[in-house]
Amino acid sequence: LSSSASGASVVAIDNKIEQAMDLVKNHLMYAVREEVEVLKEQIKELLEKNSQLERENSLLKTLASPEQLEKFQSRLPAEVLCPEEQSPGVAALAQYSGGSAV
């Protein structure tokens, strides 16, 4: 083989490698985008469910008598009664999805 033929062969192999890497990159980017869309939808659904449960909780608190509330709260662990001290996960989810924390 002449040096120009082997040089052309190396260039051809380099081009094939580059094409294969581009194909892998495009496939991975597509898969990641698809997964991100699924996760965004799950976050949206969870935020809607959280909002619904908070409204329901608020309504139940207004309808409950002070005695019922006291009895119920005495059964709850401290972290449930002081949610602002526990994980900021809901606020982080809301911020990530472009919504606002409830």
NUKOLMAR-495751 format. One record per residue: y, z, x negated of N, C-alpha, C, O in turn. Coordinates in steps of 0.001 Angstrom, whole numbers, plus 500000, padded with zeros to 6 digits. Example, Ala and Ser with C-alpha at 12.3 -4.5 7.8 and 13.67 -1.06 7.14 Angstrom:
BEGIN
{n_c2=494310; n_c3=507800; n_c1=486810; ca_c2=495500; ca_c3=507800; ca_c1=487700; c_c2=496700; c_c3=507800; c_c1=486800; o_c2=496681; o_c3=508465; o_c1=485764}
{n_c2=497750; n_c3=507080; n_c1=487150; ca_c2=498940; ca_c3=507140; ca_c1=486330; c_c2=500030; c_c3=507870; c_c1=487100; o_c2=501138; o_c3=508039; o_c1=486591}
END
This chain:
BEGIN
{n_c2=498805; n_c3=500000; n_c1=499163; ca_c2=500000; ca_c3=500000; ca_c1=500000; c_c2=501243; c_c3=500000; c_c1=499129; o_c2=501290; o_c3=500677; o_c1=498102}
{n_c2=502231; n_c3=499254; n_c1=499532; ca_c2=503480; ca_c3=499267; ca_c1=498792; c_c2=504296; c_c3=500474; c_c1=499223; o_c2=504030; o_c3=501067; o_c1=500268}
{n_c2=505280; n_c3=500833; n_c1=498429; ca_c2=506085; ca_c3=502017; ca_c1=498745; c_c2=506887; c_c3=501809; c_c1=500026; o_c2=507146; o_c3=502764; o_c1=500758}
{n_c2=507283; n_c3=500558; n_c1=500301; ca_c2=508029; ca_c3=500317; ca_c1=501536; c_c2=507139; c_c3=500458; c_c1=502758; o_c2=507600; o_c3=500921; o_c1=503802}
{n_c2=505886; n_c3=500074; n_c1=502656; ca_c2=504941; ca_c3=500212; ca_c1=503772; c_c2=504632; c_c3=501666; c_c1=504030; o_c2=504575; o_c3=502094; o_c1=505183}
{n_c2=504430; n_c3=502443; n_c1=502963; ca_c2=504149; ca_c3=503868; ca_c1=503165; c_c2=505396; c_c3=504590; c_c1=503663; o_c2=505293; o_c3=505542; o_c1=504437}
{n_c2=506578; n_c3=504142; n_c1=503221; ca_c2=507836; ca_c3=504722; ca_c1=503720; c_c2=507998; c_c3=504462; c_c1=505205; o_c2=508424; o_c3=505343; o_c1=505952}
{n_c2=507655; n_c3=503239; n_c1=505641; ca_c2=507737; ca_c3=502888; ca_c1=507064; c_c2=506728; c_c3=503701; c_c1=507860; o_c2=506997; o_c3=504099; o_c1=508993}
{n_c2=505569; n_c3=503947; n_c1=507264; ca_c2=504541; ca_c3=504741; ca_c1=507927; c_c2=505021; c_c3=506179; c_c1=508139; o_c2=504800; o_c3=506766; o_c1=509198}
{n_c2=505673; n_c3=506732; n_c1=507131; ca_c2=506204; ca_c3=508101; ca_c1=507237; c_c2=507272; c_c3=508157; c_c1=508327; o_c2=507300; o_c3=509096; o_c1=509123}
{n_c2=508145; n_c3=507159; n_c1=508364; ca_c2=509194; ca_c3=507107; ca_c1=509383; c_c2=508569; c_c3=506999; c_c1=510774; o_c2=509026; o_c3=507657; o_c1=511708}
{n_c2=507537; n_c3=506183; n_c1=510917; ca_c2=506860; ca_c3=506026; ca_c1=512211; c_c2=506228; c_c3=507346; c_c1=512639; o_c2=506313; o_c3=507734; o_c1=513804}
{n_c2=505587; n_c3=508040; n_c1=511680; ca_c2=504973; ca_c3=509336; ca_c1=512001; c_c2=506057; c_c3=510343; c_c1=512387; o_c2=505899; o_c3=511091; o_c1=513352}
{n_c2=507151; n_c3=510360; n_c1=511637; ca_c2=508267; ca_c3=511265; ca_c1=511958; c_c2=508814; c_c3=510983; c_c1=513355; o_c2=509134; o_c3=511909; o_c1=514100}
{n_c2=508918; n_c3=509713; n_c1=513704; ca_c2=509401; ca_c3=509347; ca_c1=515045; c_c2=508446; c_c3=509829; c_c1=516128; o_c2=508871; o_c3=510338; o_c1=517165}
{n_c2=507140; n_c3=509660; n_c1=515874; ca_c2=506147; ca_c3=510136; ca_c1=516856; c_c2=506217; c_c3=511654; c_c1=517008; o_c2=506139; o_c3=512172; o_c1=518122}
{n_c2=506364; n_c3=512362; n_c1=515901; ca_c2=506478; ca_c3=513831; ca_c1=515948; c_c2=507721; c_c3=514229; c_c1=516739; o_c2=507670; o_c3=515130; o_c1=517576}
{n_c2=508827; n_c3=513558; n_c1=516469; ca_c2=510072; ca_c3=513859; ca_c1=517180; c_c2=509926; c_c3=513596; c_c1=518676; o_c2=510395; o_c3=514389; o_c1=519492}
{n_c2=509284; n_c3=512496; n_c1=519037; ca_c2=509055; ca_c3=512188; ca_c1=520453; c_c2=508173; c_c3=513250; c_c1=521112; o_c2=508433; o_c3=513671; o_c1=522239}
{n_c2=507130; n_c3=513678; n_c1=520399; ca_c2=506241; ca_c3=514711; ca_c1=520938; c_c2=506998; c_c3=516028; c_c1=521118; o_c2=506818; o_c3=516717; o_c1=522122}
{n_c2=507839; n_c3=516374; n_c1=520151; ca_c2=508614; ca_c3=517615; ca_c1=520257; c_c2=509602; c_c3=517539; c_c1=521420; o_c2=509799; o_c3=518524; o_c1=522132}
{n_c2=510215; n_c3=516389; n_c1=521610; ca_c2=511133; ca_c3=516202; ca_c1=522742; c_c2=510390; c_c3=516344; c_c1=524071; o_c2=510893; o_c3=516952; o_c1=525016}
{n_c2=509192; n_c3=515777; n_c1=524125; ca_c2=508384; ca_c3=515862; ca_c1=525341; c_c2=508036; c_c3=517322; c_c1=525652; o_c2=508145; o_c3=517762; o_c1=526796}
{n_c2=507616; n_c3=518070; n_c1=524622; ca_c2=507291; ca_c3=519491; ca_c1=524802; c_c2=508532; c_c3=520265; c_c1=525234; o_c2=508472; o_c3=521081; o_c1=526153}
{n_c2=509652; n_c3=520008; n_c1=524572; ca_c2=510900; ca_c3=520698; ca_c1=524921; c_c2=511291; c_c3=520420; c_c1=526372; o_c2=511654; o_c3=521339; o_c1=527106}
{n_c2=511218; n_c3=519165; n_c1=526783; ca_c2=511567; ca_c3=518815; ca_c1=528160; c_c2=510633; c_c3=519485; c_c1=529161; o_c2=511068; o_c3=519965; o_c1=530207}
{n_c2=509351; n_c3=519512; n_c1=528829; ca_c2=508377; ca_c3=520159; ca_c1=529712; c_c2=508676; c_c3=521658; c_c1=529833; o_c2=508675; o_c3=522207; o_c1=530935}
{n_c2=508927; n_c3=522307; n_c1=528709; ca_c2=509234; ca_c3=523744; ca_c1=528729; c_c2=510522; c_c3=524034; c_c1=529491; o_c2=510584; o_c3=524993; o_c1=530259}
{n_c2=511534; n_c3=523224; n_c1=529288; ca_c2=512806; ca_c3=523428; ca_c1=529994; c_c2=512607; c_c3=523269; c_c1=531500; o_c2=513165; o_c3=524035; o_c1=532285}
{n_c2=511828; n_c3=522293; n_c1=531894; ca_c2=511543; ca_c3=522091; ca_c1=533320; c_c2=510812; c_c3=523304; c_c1=533885; o_c2=511157; o_c3=523798; o_c1=534959}
{n_c2=509800; n_c3=523783; n_c1=533160; ca_c2=509020; ca_c3=524934; ca_c1=533627; c_c2=509893; c_c3=526185; c_c1=533720; o_c2=509774; o_c3=526961; o_c1=534668}
{n_c2=510754; n_c3=526376; n_c1=532750; ca_c2=511649; ca_c3=527548; ca_c1=532762; c_c2=512623; c_c3=527450; c_c1=533929; o_c2=512837; o_c3=528432; o_c1=534640}
{n_c2=513210; n_c3=526284; n_c1=534132; ca_c2=514152; ca_c3=526112; ca_c1=535259; c_c2=513460; c_c3=526389; c_c1=536594; o_c2=514026; o_c3=527026; o_c1=537481}
{n_c2=512233; n_c3=525901; n_c1=536717; ca_c2=511476; ca_c3=526107; ca_c1=537949; c_c2=511231; c_c3=527604; c_c1=538169; o_c2=511392; o_c3=528105; o_c1=539283}
{n_c2=510845; n_c3=528311; n_c1=537112; ca_c2=510588; ca_c3=529753; ca_c1=537215; c_c2=511869; c_c3=530511; c_c1=537541; o_c2=511845; o_c3=531458; o_c1=538327}
{n_c2=512978; n_c3=530106; n_c1=536950; ca_c2=514269; ca_c3=530747; ca_c1=537228; c_c2=514628; c_c3=530586; c_c1=538703; o_c2=515122; o_c3=531526; o_c1=539326}
{n_c2=514387; n_c3=529416; n_c1=539258; ca_c2=514680; ca_c3=529192; ca_c1=540679; c_c2=513828; c_c3=530101; c_c1=541563; o_c2=514320; o_c3=530664; o_c1=542542}
{n_c2=512557; n_c3=530240; n_c1=541215; ca_c2=511667; ca_c3=531123; ca_c1=541977; c_c2=512175; c_c3=532562; c_c1=541895; o_c2=512233; o_c3=533263; o_c1=542905}
{n_c2=512540; n_c3=532996; n_c1=540694; ca_c2=513027; ca_c3=534368; ca_c1=540518; c_c2=514356; c_c3=534600; c_c1=541239; o_c2=514572; o_c3=535669; o_c1=541810}
{n_c2=515236; n_c3=533616; n_c1=541217; ca_c2=516503; ca_c3=533741; ca_c1=541952; c_c2=516243; c_c3=533920; c_c1=543443; o_c2=516892; o_c3=534733; o_c1=544103}
{n_c2=515295; n_c3=533159; n_c1=543964; ca_c2=514959; ca_c3=533271; ca_c1=545384; c_c2=514379; c_c3=534651; c_c1=545694; o_c2=514708; o_c3=535248; o_c1=546719}
{n_c2=513517; n_c3=535157; n_c1=544809; ca_c2=512952; ca_c3=536496; ca_c1=545006; c_c2=514044; c_c3=537557; c_c1=544966; o_c2=514034; o_c3=538492; o_c1=545767}
{n_c2=514981; n_c3=537416; n_c1=544040; ca_c2=516099; ca_c3=538368; ca_c1=543945; c_c2=516920; c_c3=538332; c_c1=545221; o_c2=517294; o_c3=539373; o_c1=545760}
{n_c2=517198; n_c3=537125; n_c1=545702; ca_c2=517963; ca_c3=536966; ca_c1=546943; c_c2=517258; c_c3=537665; c_c1=548101; o_c2=517886; o_c3=538391; o_c1=548872}
{n_c2=515950; n_c3=537442; n_c1=548219; ca_c2=515183; ca_c3=538069; ca_c1=549304; c_c2=515179; c_c3=539586; c_c1=549179; o_c2=515310; o_c3=540298; o_c1=550174}
{n_c2=515028; n_c3=540081; n_c1=547941; ca_c2=515017; ca_c3=541535; ca_c1=547733; c_c2=516382; c_c3=542153; c_c1=548042; o_c2=516454; o_c3=543246; o_c1=548604}
{n_c2=517448; n_c3=541470; n_c1=547683; ca_c2=518785; ca_c3=541980; ca_c1=547985; c_c2=519030; c_c3=542010; c_c1=549496; o_c2=519627; o_c3=542953; o_c1=550015}
{n_c2=518566; n_c3=540972; n_c1=550195; ca_c2=518708; ca_c3=540944; ca_c1=551655; c_c2=517901; c_c3=542073; c_c1=552294; o_c2=518372; o_c3=542742; o_c1=553214}
{n_c2=516681; n_c3=542276; n_c1=551797; ca_c2=515831; ca_c3=543351; ca_c1=552318; c_c2=516461; c_c3=544713; c_c1=552033; o_c2=516451; o_c3=545593; o_c1=552893}
{n_c2=517005; n_c3=544889; n_c1=550837; ca_c2=517663; ca_c3=546136; ca_c1=550473; c_c2=518864; c_c3=546397; c_c1=551380; o_c2=519071; o_c3=547519; o_c1=551842}
{n_c2=519638; n_c3=545369; n_c1=551626; ca_c2=520801; ca_c3=545501; ca_c1=552498; c_c2=520375; c_c3=545881; c_c1=553921; o_c2=520985; o_c3=546739; o_c1=554559}
{n_c2=519323; n_c3=545228; n_c1=554395; ca_c2=518802; ca_c3=545518; ca_c1=555731; c_c2=518327; c_c3=546976; c_c1=555813; o_c2=518613; o_c3=547676; o_c1=556784}
{n_c2=517604; n_c3=547418; n_c1=554791; ca_c2=517102; ca_c3=548795; ca_c1=554790; c_c2=518236; c_c3=549813; c_c1=554697; o_c2=518168; o_c3=550886; o_c1=555296}
{n_c2=519279; n_c3=549468; n_c1=553940; ca_c2=520425; ca_c3=550381; ca_c1=553857; c_c2=521144; c_c3=550487; c_c1=555204; o_c2=521568; o_c3=551574; o_c1=555596}
{n_c2=521279; n_c3=549371; n_c1=555906; ca_c2=521892; ca_c3=549411; ca_c1=557245; c_c2=521038; c_c3=550243; c_c1=558194; o_c2=521550; o_c3=551059; o_c1=558959}
{n_c2=519732; n_c3=550022; n_c1=558131; ca_c2=518807; ca_c3=550769; ca_c1=558972; c_c2=518877; c_c3=552265; c_c1=558652; o_c2=518898; o_c3=553097; o_c1=559558}
{n_c2=518913; n_c3=552594; n_c1=557381; ca_c2=519006; ca_c3=553983; ca_c1=556952; c_c2=520302; c_c3=554624; c_c1=557459; o_c2=520303; o_c3=555758; o_c1=557938}
{n_c2=521386; n_c3=553885; n_c1=557345; ca_c2=522673; ca_c3=554393; ca_c1=557798; c_c2=522647; c_c3=554659; c_c1=559302; o_c2=523139; o_c3=555685; o_c1=559771}
{n_c2=522068; n_c3=553722; n_c1=560048; ca_c2=521954; ca_c3=553884; ca_c1=561492; c_c2=521100; c_c3=555103; c_c1=561840; o_c2=521465; o_c3=555896; o_c1=562707}
{n_c2=519975; n_c3=555244; n_c1=561167; ca_c2=519099; ca_c3=556383; ca_c1=561438; c_c2=519798; c_c3=557702; c_c1=561120; o_c2=519617; o_c3=558695; o_c1=561825}
{n_c2=520596; n_c3=557703; n_c1=560056; ca_c2=521330; ca_c3=558936; ca_c1=559710; c_c2=522343; c_c3=559292; c_c1=560798; o_c2=522539; o_c3=560467; o_c1=561108}
{n_c2=522986; n_c3=558278; n_c1=561374; ca_c2=523977; ca_c3=558562; ca_c1=562413; c_c2=523314; c_c3=559030; c_c1=563704; o_c2=523895; o_c3=559799; o_c1=564470}
{n_c2=522086; n_c3=558555; n_c1=563937; ca_c2=521392; ca_c3=558932; ca_c1=565166; c_c2=520644; c_c3=560264; c_c1=565053; o_c2=520322; o_c3=560886; o_c1=566065}
{n_c2=520371; n_c3=560694; n_c1=563831; ca_c2=519610; ca_c3=561930; ca_c1=563631; c_c2=520518; c_c3=563149; c_c1=563819; o_c2=521711; o_c3=563115; o_c1=563518}
{n_c2=519919; n_c3=564213; n_c1=564321; ca_c2=520663; ca_c3=565469; ca_c1=564459; c_c2=520788; c_c3=566116; c_c1=563083; o_c2=519999; o_c3=565817; o_c1=562186}
{n_c2=521776; n_c3=567001; n_c1=562906; ca_c2=521925; ca_c3=567695; ca_c1=561616; c_c2=520649; c_c3=568447; c_c1=561225; o_c2=520313; o_c3=568521; o_c1=560043}
{n_c2=519945; n_c3=568998; n_c1=562202; ca_c2=518703; ca_c3=569718; ca_c1=561897; c_c2=517626; c_c3=568754; c_c1=561365; o_c2=516910; o_c3=569067; o_c1=560414}
{n_c2=517532; n_c3=567574; n_c1=562002; ca_c2=516549; ca_c3=566587; ca_c1=561551; c_c2=516874; c_c3=566113; c_c1=560132; o_c2=515984; o_c3=565967; o_c1=559295}
{n_c2=518156; n_c3=565877; n_c1=559880; ca_c2=518574; ca_c3=565436; ca_c1=558549; c_c2=518242; c_c3=566478; c_c1=557493; o_c2=517724; o_c3=566155; o_c1=556424}
{n_c2=518549; n_c3=567733; n_c1=557807; ca_c2=518295; ca_c3=568809; ca_c1=556852; c_c2=516793; c_c3=568929; c_c1=556569; o_c2=516379; o_c3=569081; o_c1=555420}
{n_c2=515997; n_c3=568861; n_c1=557617; ca_c2=514551; ca_c3=568953; ca_c1=557467; c_c2=514021; c_c3=567790; c_c1=556624; o_c2=513176; o_c3=567980; o_c1=555749}
{n_c2=514523; n_c3=566601; n_c1=556895; ca_c2=514093; ca_c3=565418; ca_c1=556154; c_c2=514505; c_c3=565506; c_c1=554684; o_c2=513696; o_c3=565248; o_c1=553794}
{n_c2=515761; n_c3=565871; n_c1=554433; ca_c2=516256; ca_c3=565926; ca_c1=553060; c_c2=515558; c_c3=567001; c_c1=552239; o_c2=515441; o_c3=566866; o_c1=551021}
{n_c2=515099; n_c3=568052; n_c1=552875; ca_c2=514403; ca_c3=569104; ca_c1=552129; c_c2=513052; c_c3=568620; c_c1=551611; o_c2=512489; o_c3=569223; o_c1=550697}
{n_c2=512524; n_c3=567535; n_c1=552185; ca_c2=511232; ca_c3=566987; ca_c1=551759; c_c2=511377; c_c3=565940; c_c1=550652; o_c2=510385; o_c3=565571; o_c1=550023}
{n_c2=512580; n_c3=565465; n_c1=550410; ca_c2=512779; ca_c3=564381; ca_c1=549452; c_c2=512958; c_c3=564905; c_c1=548030; o_c2=513539; o_c3=565971; o_c1=547824}
{n_c2=512450; n_c3=564144; n_c1=547037; ca_c2=512715; ca_c3=564520; ca_c1=545645; c_c2=514191; c_c3=564302; c_c1=545317; o_c2=514866; o_c3=563516; o_c1=545982}
{n_c2=514687; n_c3=564988; n_c1=544304; ca_c2=516111; ca_c3=564959; ca_c1=543960; c_c2=516618; c_c3=563558; c_c1=543653; o_c2=517747; o_c3=563233; o_c1=544019}
{n_c2=515818; n_c3=562707; n_c1=542987; ca_c2=516311; ca_c3=561378; ca_c1=542614; c_c2=516564; c_c3=560488; c_c1=543820; o_c2=517353; o_c3=559547; o_c1=543733}
{n_c2=515911; n_c3=560766; n_c1=544946; ca_c2=516162; ca_c3=559986; ca_c1=546160; c_c2=517490; c_c3=560413; c_c1=546782; o_c2=518211; o_c3=559592; o_c1=547348}
{n_c2=517806; n_c3=561701; n_c1=546672; ca_c2=519041; ca_c3=562196; ca_c1=547269; c_c2=520270; c_c3=561810; c_c1=546456; o_c2=521369; o_c3=561758; o_c1=547008}
{n_c2=520119; n_c3=561540; n_c1=545166; ca_c2=521238; ca_c3=561183; ca_c1=544291; c_c2=520974; c_c3=559808; c_c1=543670; o_c2=520732; o_c3=559722; o_c1=542466}
{n_c2=521016; n_c3=558738; n_c1=544459; ca_c2=520651; ca_c3=557422; ca_c1=543941; c_c2=521595; c_c3=556926; c_c1=542846; o_c2=521190; o_c3=556103; o_c1=542025}
{n_c2=522850; n_c3=557406; n_c1=542810; ca_c2=523770; ca_c3=556922; ca_c1=541785; c_c2=523349; c_c3=557370; c_c1=540396; o_c2=523792; o_c3=556792; o_c1=539404}
{n_c2=522499; n_c3=558393; n_c1=540305; ca_c2=522044; ca_c3=558876; ca_c1=539010; c_c2=520792; c_c3=558163; c_c1=538542; o_c2=520416; o_c3=558278; o_c1=537375}
{n_c2=520136; n_c3=557425; n_c1=539436; ca_c2=518910; ca_c3=556752; ca_c1=539014; c_c2=519202; c_c3=555320; c_c1=538617; o_c2=520360; o_c3=554910; o_c1=538537}
{n_c2=518164; n_c3=554574; n_c1=538373; ca_c2=518260; ca_c3=553261; ca_c1=537742; c_c2=519312; c_c3=552358; c_c1=538387; o_c2=519415; o_c3=552271; o_c1=539611}
{n_c2=520086; n_c3=551694; n_c1=537536; ca_c2=521100; ca_c3=550755; ca_c1=538027; c_c2=520513; c_c3=549380; c_c1=538299; o_c2=521234; o_c3=548382; o_c1=538271}
{n_c2=519221; n_c3=549318; n_c1=538559; ca_c2=518522; ca_c3=548045; ca_c1=538735; c_c2=519053; c_c3=547193; c_c1=539859; o_c2=519174; o_c3=545978; o_c1=539702}
{n_c2=519374; n_c3=547796; n_c1=540994; ca_c2=519848; ca_c3=547003; ca_c1=542134; c_c2=521194; c_c3=546368; c_c1=541810; o_c2=521428; o_c3=545200; o_c1=542118}
{n_c2=522080; n_c3=547146; n_c1=541184; ca_c2=523387; ca_c3=546596; ca_c1=540806; c_c2=523211; c_c3=545472; c_c1=539793; o_c2=523905; o_c3=544458; o_c1=539865}
{n_c2=522279; n_c3=545645; n_c1=538842; ca_c2=522034; ca_c3=544606; ca_c1=537849; c_c2=521468; c_c3=543351; c_c1=538501; o_c2=521853; o_c3=542237; o_c1=538145}
{n_c2=520548; n_c3=543528; n_c1=539462; ca_c2=520001; ca_c3=542378; ca_c1=540172; c_c2=521091; c_c3=541650; c_c1=540943; o_c2=521154; o_c3=540421; o_c1=540943}
{n_c2=521940; n_c3=542414; n_c1=541593; ca_c2=523005; ca_c3=541812; ca_c1=542384; c_c2=523963; c_c3=541031; c_c1=541470; o_c2=524400; o_c3=539930; o_c1=541803}
{n_c2=524272; n_c3=541616; n_c1=540332; ca_c2=525176; ca_c3=540963; ca_c1=539396; c_c2=524531; c_c3=539686; c_c1=538855; o_c2=525199; o_c3=538659; o_c1=538734}
{n_c2=523232; n_c3=539745; n_c1=538528; ca_c2=522534; ca_c3=538593; ca_c1=537973; c_c2=522493; c_c3=537440; c_c1=538971; o_c2=522657; o_c3=536278; o_c1=538599}
{n_c2=522273; n_c3=537769; n_c1=540228; ca_c2=522120; ca_c3=536715; ca_c1=541234; c_c2=523455; c_c3=536218; c_c1=541763; o_c2=523498; o_c3=535337; o_c1=542622}
{n_c2=524537; n_c3=536777; n_c1=541255; ca_c2=525842; ca_c3=536325; ca_c1=541698; c_c2=526342; c_c3=537040; c_c1=542925; o_c2=527414; o_c3=536712; o_c1=543433}
{n_c2=525603; n_c3=538002; n_c1=543412; ca_c2=526028; ca_c3=538780; ca_c1=544587; c_c2=526793; c_c3=540002; c_c1=544149; o_c2=527219; o_c3=540107; o_c1=542999}
{n_c2=526963; n_c3=540914; n_c1=545060; ca_c2=527620; ca_c3=542161; ca_c1=544696; c_c2=526705; c_c3=543317; c_c1=545065; o_c2=525925; o_c3=543235; o_c1=546013}
{n_c2=526814; n_c3=544383; n_c1=544305; ca_c2=525959; ca_c3=545544; ca_c1=544566; c_c2=526361; c_c3=546155; c_c1=545906; o_c2=527545; o_c3=546203; o_c1=546238}
{n_c2=525392; n_c3=546615; n_c1=546663; ca_c2=525648; ca_c3=547164; ca_c1=547988; c_c2=525848; c_c3=548649; c_c1=547925; o_c2=526076; o_c3=549285; o_c1=548954}
END
